Amino acid sequence: MNKFAVKWISRWFQRKGWKFVGKLPKRTYKSIIVTGPHTSYTDYMLWIAVMYLARIKAQIFVPHKEFKFPFTILLRLAGAQKYQAGKEKELGEMLSQKFSEENRFTPIVFAEKGMKRDDQLNDFFYDCAERSEVPLVFTALDYERKHVKFHTHFFPTKNKKEVMGFLRQFFSTYQGKNPQKGVFRFPGGRI
């Protein structure tokens, strides 16, 4: 990771008035951070700043089609990994393999399948977390309030449909940079 580029991105994050809400779990050496709503390339830059400022040793996984200039340069400097869109199942299997080989490993994945409006969320990370017995940490990027919201971590249960419904509700209550591309907003308050 290029420290100069990461510090520059982190200063941008702070100057724009972004804040953390909630706490990351302590002493969790293995987890999957699931984030959203994902509506802009700026989300990747924001996560580079979050990793640096919150001292999270993590690796961002980005769909191949979204590895575009000029973000490619910053993503590479931050150690981001690309994967083939549509092959999330293979990514989940690769992440499971890394969990079994490494003592510390925290991937960051985006819950949505892309930056276009699509109310179907990825679920490969859920299967991976269940198989690898690691917790999920949900985080929301709320551009409306300039908050990065950390939700309490939890281990996957057998009721995947219920948890994915909760995740959809969680992300729908936060506004991405381009709200029209975000997860459909349900009525009700913030979680």
Secondary structure, 3 states (H helix, E strand, C coil): CCHHHHHHHHHHHHHCCCEEECCCCCCCCECEEEEECCCCCHHHHHHHHHHHHCCCCCEEEEEHHHCCCCHHHHHHHCCCEEECCCCHHHHHHHHHHHHHHCCCECEEEECECCCCCCCCECCHHHHHHHHHCCCEEEEEEECCCCEEEECCCECCCCCHHHHHHHHHHHHHCCCCCCHHHCCCCCCCCCC
